Structures are given as structure tokens and as C-alpha cells.
Amino acid sequence: MIHPDCESSHLIAGMLEEAVMEFESRPPASRNPEGRSNPERIEYSARPRDLNGRLVVLLVIQGEYGRRILDWMKKTSPPIWSIEWIKLKEAIPEVVDEPRSLLPDDIPKADLVLFLSEISYSPQLIPDIVKGSGAIALIAPVDRSEWMPPGQVTQIKRTMLRWGVETSFPRPFCSLEPMGSEAIDMFAEIFGRPEFEIMTDDGKIVSEMRIRRGAPCGCTAFVAENIVGEKLDQAVERAGLLHHHYPCLASMDREPDIDDTLMHLSGLILKRDVDEEVGKYLKKERSYIDPRQFKR
């Protein structure tokens, strides 16, 4: 039995992450597929480009969730990036016959589309948005499964693959990591799975927490700012409480396939990295059996 105090351990986080990361399209789609026609009414083929460190990101928002991420990215993105955005209507029909009628006349050009809608019918608009922006990559986070249903994910992946558009559907958003796509990796080096570096002057108290990579919502910076002065042996628990109070944007609804909530998983992802950093200074005895030690 796993000891209840080890909830933030590598084991628990690792097992949950393996389940949810199946939503990501890890192998990048091949750009400009040879000799393949698109039977759908929207024809598009992503054109390779040299980003040279510069990234134009188009955020597609619909409500407060997307607005908070937009505000944080405008504040913390690298200065050579360009952050564009459009806002979707709050009412999207169940079946969209004319997607362009629901979109702005002029969709900003972009390298990467970050889709942050807040109702389940909105993902129908993704193909037209990608085409209108000329994007070569798409990130569509799954922080609430009802906003990005699995069936929609499958359909969008198929369409983007035909178009040569690389995709990632991180579940939750703060699980995003580089995956072999230039545009997505540039984004994921800055925003995604939290990575810290904890510093201590006396081996007992957190004197500084540096951020290598922060969650797109800004929670990572909040944790780093408020954990300074905490005892190292209490830093993991404190980080979990700070994550909860931010608050996390992921859903509190239980996901049937992992029997847990995405908010809980998001907290475990953060706590695991804090746990790794604390482990550099503290020798901790395992109070549970890690089944991975028996794998050959």
C-alpha cells in the first residue's frame, strides 16, 4: 500500500501523467505530405518557415479562462515574440455550417495557434482558424474535457495531419513539454510543465526559487514568490497549497480514465518538481514500495 504522505511522490505523478499524456500528438506531423489530397472542403498545406527564435502566437479565447492566460503571456513572453489574439462568440451552435460567419473577417497571421475556447462546440472552428492564420502548429490544451471532447481531438488531429500542421493537446495545459516540433517546442521551452531551481543558504530554508519554465496561467510564478522562507522539508506541501489557492484553471471534475481530477494532476506535476529540487538537499527515506523497481 502506498503511504498516504507520499501523494506528491514521483510514483503517483508519474502514473497519472502516463494516463493523460496520451492526448498529445508526440510525433510531429510531416509538413507538406507528398501526393496527398485533402477530401475536405477546406484545402490547406502548412508552409515550412525559418522561425529563427521569433514566434508569432495567436491566442483564441472565449472567456475568463483564456483571458487570464492571454494576460500572463503578454506580460511574460520573450520580447521577440508577437502575441496576437481573437475572441470567439460565447454562443456557438452544436453544428457549424458556416465557420467563417463566426470568426473575425481578418484573422491575424501566426506561426502557432493556441486554442483556448470554453464550450464543447467551439473546436469545430479550429480548421478555419488555422487556415486563416497560416499557422504551422496548433496547441489545444485539455484543461476541461467537456471543452475539448476526445472525439473532437481525434478529428482535429486527422485534419491537421493531412495539412502538415503539428499538434499538441496537453492534458492539463501545464503538462506540455517539447516534443520535436520547432514552433511547439519554442513555446514549451517557456510555458508548460513547471521546472524550478531551489536555492538555500543554510540547507534548511528556501532562500530563492528560480523558474526555468512556468505554467501558462502564471501559477508557477505565484508559487515561487510565496515559497521563499519556507522550510525545505515542508516545501512540497506548501507548494501544493499555493497551487490550490492561485487557483488552478484545470477542471475539478473527475476524469473517468484516470479516476481523478485534472486540477489534482496539475498540482501533482508541480509538487513533483519541487520534490526533486528539495531532494537535492534532504535525504528522504522511502515509505512506500515503488513497483517500477521491479520492471526489467
C-alpha positions as CSV (number, residue, x, y, z in Angstrom):
1,M,0.0,0.0,0.0
2,I,1.3,3.5,-0.8
3,H,1.8,5.6,2.3
4,P,-0.8,8.5,2.3
5,D,2.0,11.0,2.9
6,C,3.6,10.2,-0.4
7,E,0.9,11.7,-2.6
8,S,3.3,14.1,-4.2
9,S,5.9,11.4,-5.0
10,H,7.3,10.6,-8.4
11,L,5.3,7.4,-8.4
12,I,1.8,8.9,-8.1
13,A,2.5,11.8,-10.5
14,G,4.2,9.5,-13.0
15,M,1.3,7.0,-13.1
16,L,-1.3,9.8,-13.6
17,E,0.8,11.6,-16.2
18,E,1.3,8.5,-18.3
19,A,-2.5,8.1,-18.5
20,V,-3.3,11.7,-19.5
21,M,-0.4,12.4,-21.8
22,E,-1.9,10.0,-24.4
23,F,-3.9,13.1,-25.6
24,E,-0.7,14.6,-27.1
25,S,0.4,14.1,-30.6
26,R,4.1,13.4,-29.8
27,P,5.5,12.6,-33.3
28,P,5.3,15.8,-35.3
29,A,3.2,15.6,-38.4
30,S,5.1,15.6,-41.7
31,R,4.8,19.0,-43.3
32,N,3.7,19.2,-47.0
33,P,2.6,15.5,-47.3
34,E,3.6,14.3,-50.8
35,G,0.9,13.4,-53.3
36,R,-1.9,13.5,-50.8
37,S,-5.1,15.4,-51.5
38,N,-7.5,16.7,-48.8
39,P,-11.0,15.5,-49.4
40,E,-12.5,18.1,-47.0
41,R,-13.9,21.3,-48.3
42,I,-11.1,23.4,-46.6
43,E,-7.8,23.0,-48.5
44,Y,-4.6,23.9,-46.7
45,S,-1.0,22.9,-46.6
46,A,1.4,24.3,-43.9
47,R,4.4,26.0,-45.4
48,P,7.7,25.5,-43.6
49,R,9.4,28.6,-42.4
50,D,12.6,29.6,-40.5
51,L,11.4,31.0,-37.2
52,N,14.9,32.0,-36.1
53,G,13.8,32.4,-32.4
54,R,10.9,34.6,-33.3
55,L,7.4,33.2,-32.7
56,V,4.0,34.7,-33.6
57,V,1.4,33.1,-31.3
58,L,-2.3,33.6,-32.0
59,L,-4.5,33.0,-28.9
60,V,-8.1,32.1,-29.5
61,I,-10.0,32.9,-26.3
62,Q,-13.7,32.9,-25.4
63,G,-14.0,33.8,-21.7
64,E,-12.2,34.4,-18.4
65,Y,-10.0,31.3,-18.7
66,G,-8.5,32.3,-21.9
67,R,-8.2,36.0,-20.9
68,R,-6.1,35.1,-17.8
69,I,-3.6,33.1,-20.0
70,L,-3.5,35.9,-22.6
71,D,-2.8,38.5,-19.9
72,W,0.0,36.4,-18.4
73,M,1.6,35.6,-21.8
74,K,1.5,39.3,-22.9
75,K,3.3,40.1,-19.6
76,T,6.0,37.4,-19.6
77,S,6.6,36.2,-23.2
78,P,10.0,36.8,-24.8
79,P,10.2,40.3,-26.3
80,I,10.9,39.0,-29.8
81,W,7.6,37.0,-29.8
82,S,4.4,38.6,-31.1
83,I,1.2,37.8,-29.2
84,E,-2.0,38.1,-31.3
85,W,-5.5,37.2,-30.2
86,I,-9.1,36.9,-31.3
87,K,-12.2,36.3,-29.2
88,L,-14.9,33.8,-30.2
89,K,-18.6,34.5,-29.7
90,E,-19.9,33.0,-26.5
91,A,-22.7,31.2,-28.4
92,I,-21.6,28.6,-30.9
93,P,-24.2,26.2,-32.4
94,E,-24.0,22.5,-32.0
95,V,-23.4,22.1,-35.7
96,V,-21.5,24.8,-37.5
97,D,-22.3,25.0,-41.2
98,E,-20.5,28.3,-42.0
99,P,-17.5,28.7,-39.7
100,R,-16.4,31.9,-41.2
101,S,-19.6,33.6,-40.1
102,L,-18.5,33.1,-36.5
103,L,-14.9,34.4,-36.9
104,P,-13.4,37.8,-37.4
105,D,-13.0,39.0,-41.0
106,D,-9.3,39.3,-40.6
107,I,-7.6,36.5,-38.7
108,P,-4.0,37.6,-37.7
109,K,-1.2,35.7,-39.3
110,A,0.7,33.4,-36.9
111,D,3.1,30.5,-36.6
112,L,1.3,28.9,-33.7
113,V,-2.4,28.8,-32.8
114,L,-3.2,28.4,-29.1
115,F,-6.8,27.4,-28.9
116,L,-8.5,28.3,-25.5
117,S,-12.2,28.0,-26.1
118,E,-14.7,27.3,-23.3
119,I,-17.6,25.4,-24.8
120,S,-17.6,22.0,-26.5
121,Y,-18.8,23.2,-29.9
122,S,-16.0,25.7,-30.4
123,P,-13.3,23.2,-31.6
124,Q,-15.3,23.0,-34.9
125,L,-13.7,26.3,-35.8
126,I,-10.1,25.2,-35.4
127,P,-9.5,24.3,-39.1
128,D,-10.7,27.7,-40.4
129,I,-8.7,29.5,-37.8
130,V,-5.5,27.5,-38.6
131,K,-6.1,28.1,-42.3
132,G,-6.8,31.8,-41.9
133,S,-3.7,32.3,-39.7
134,G,-1.4,30.4,-41.9
135,A,-0.1,28.5,-38.8
136,I,2.3,25.6,-38.9
137,A,1.4,24.3,-35.4
138,L,-1.5,24.1,-33.0
139,I,-1.7,23.7,-29.3
140,A,-5.2,23.0,-27.9
141,P,-5.0,22.3,-24.2
142,V,-7.4,20.0,-22.5
143,D,-8.0,21.6,-19.1
144,R,-11.6,20.6,-19.1
145,S,-12.6,17.6,-21.2
146,E,-16.1,19.0,-21.9
147,W,-14.5,21.9,-23.7
148,M,-12.3,19.7,-25.9
149,P,-14.0,16.3,-26.1
150,P,-11.9,13.2,-27.2
151,G,-13.9,12.8,-30.4
152,Q,-13.1,16.4,-31.4
153,V,-9.4,15.8,-30.6
154,T,-9.3,12.8,-32.9
155,Q,-11.0,14.6,-35.8
156,I,-8.7,17.7,-35.5
157,K,-5.6,15.5,-35.3
158,R,-6.6,13.8,-38.6
159,T,-7.2,17.1,-40.4
160,M,-4.1,18.7,-39.1
161,L,-2.0,15.7,-40.1
162,R,-3.3,15.9,-43.7
163,W,-2.4,19.6,-43.7
164,G,1.1,19.1,-42.3
165,V,0.2,21.1,-39.1
166,E,2.0,19.9,-36.0
167,T,-0.3,19.4,-33.0
168,S,-0.3,19.0,-29.2
169,F,-3.3,18.5,-26.9
170,P,-1.7,18.7,-23.4
171,R,-3.9,17.5,-20.6
172,P,-3.7,19.5,-18.5
173,F,-2.0,22.5,-20.1
174,C,0.8,22.5,-17.6
175,S,1.9,19.1,-18.7
176,L,3.2,20.5,-22.0
177,E,6.8,19.7,-22.9
178,P,9.0,19.9,-26.1
179,M,8.0,17.1,-28.5
180,G,10.1,17.6,-31.6
181,S,8.1,20.4,-33.3
182,E,10.0,23.7,-33.8
183,A,7.1,26.0,-33.1
184,I,5.6,24.0,-30.3
185,D,9.0,23.4,-28.7
186,M,9.8,27.1,-28.7
187,F,6.6,27.7,-26.9
188,A,7.1,24.8,-24.5
189,E,10.6,25.9,-23.5
190,I,8.9,29.0,-21.9
191,F,5.4,27.8,-21.0
192,G,4.4,24.3,-19.9
193,R,5.4,21.7,-17.3
194,P,6.8,23.7,-14.3
195,E,10.5,23.5,-13.7
196,F,12.2,25.2,-10.7
197,E,15.6,25.6,-9.2
198,I,15.5,25.9,-5.4
199,M,18.4,27.6,-3.6
200,T,19.1,27.5,0.1
201,D,21.7,29.4,2.1
202,D,21.6,27.2,5.2
203,G,20.3,23.8,3.9
204,K,17.1,24.2,5.8
205,I,15.2,27.2,4.4
206,V,14.2,28.1,0.8
207,S,16.2,31.3,0.1
208,E,15.2,31.5,-3.6
209,M,13.2,29.6,-6.2
210,R,14.2,30.3,-9.8
211,I,11.8,29.4,-12.7
212,R,13.2,27.5,-15.6
213,R,9.7,27.0,-17.2
214,G,6.4,28.3,-15.9
215,A,2.8,27.2,-16.2
216,P,0.9,29.2,-18.9
217,C,-1.5,30.5,-16.3
218,G,1.1,32.2,-14.0
219,C,0.7,29.8,-11.1
220,T,4.4,28.8,-11.2
221,A,5.5,32.4,-10.5
222,F,2.9,32.7,-7.7
223,V,4.3,29.6,-6.0
224,A,7.9,30.7,-6.5
225,E,7.3,34.1,-5.0
226,N,5.4,32.8,-1.9
227,I,7.5,29.7,-1.0
228,V,10.7,31.7,-0.2
229,G,11.3,31.4,3.6
230,E,9.6,28.0,3.8
231,K,11.4,25.1,5.4
232,L,12.8,22.7,2.8
233,D,11.1,19.7,4.4
234,Q,7.7,21.4,4.2
235,A,8.2,23.0,0.7
236,V,6.4,20.3,-1.2
237,E,3.2,20.5,0.9
238,R,3.4,24.3,0.8
239,A,3.7,24.3,-3.0
240,G,0.6,22.2,-3.2
241,L,-1.4,24.6,-1.0
242,L,-0.2,27.6,-3.1
243,H,-1.2,25.9,-6.3
244,H,-4.7,25.3,-4.9
245,H,-5.0,29.0,-3.8
246,Y,-3.9,30.5,-7.1
247,P,-6.3,29.0,-8.3
248,C,-5.5,26.4,-10.9
249,L,-7.6,26.7,-14.1
250,A,-7.9,23.0,-14.7
251,S,-11.2,21.2,-14.0
252,M,-12.2,19.8,-10.7
253,D,-14.5,17.2,-12.4
254,R,-13.3,13.6,-12.0
255,E,-11.9,12.1,-15.3
256,P,-13.2,8.5,-15.7
257,D,-10.0,7.3,-17.4
258,I,-7.7,8.4,-14.5
259,D,-10.2,8.4,-11.7
260,D,-9.0,11.8,-10.6
261,T,-9.4,15.5,-11.5
262,L,-7.1,17.4,-13.8
263,M,-6.7,20.0,-11.1
264,H,-5.3,17.4,-8.8
265,L,-3.0,16.1,-11.6
266,S,-1.8,19.7,-12.2
267,G,-0.9,20.0,-8.5
268,L,1.0,16.7,-8.6
269,I,3.0,17.8,-11.6
270,L,4.1,20.9,-9.8
271,K,4.8,19.2,-6.5
272,R,6.9,16.5,-8.2
273,D,9.3,19.1,-9.5
274,V,9.5,20.8,-6.1
275,D,10.1,17.4,-4.5
276,E,13.0,16.7,-6.9
277,E,14.6,20.0,-6.0
278,V,14.2,19.5,-2.3
279,G,15.6,16.0,-2.6
280,K,19.0,17.6,-3.7
281,Y,19.3,18.9,-0.1
282,L,17.4,16.4,2.0
283,K,17.9,12.7,2.3
284,K,14.5,11.2,2.4
285,E,13.6,7.6,3.2
286,R,11.1,5.9,1.1
287,S,7.9,4.9,3.0
288,Y,6.4,3.1,0.1
289,I,7.2,0.4,-2.4
290,D,7.8,1.7,-5.9
291,P,6.6,-1.0,-8.3
292,R,8.7,0.4,-11.1
293,Q,11.8,-1.0,-9.4
294,F,10.6,-4.5,-10.4
295,K,10.4,-3.6,-14.1
296,R,13.0,-5.2,-16.3
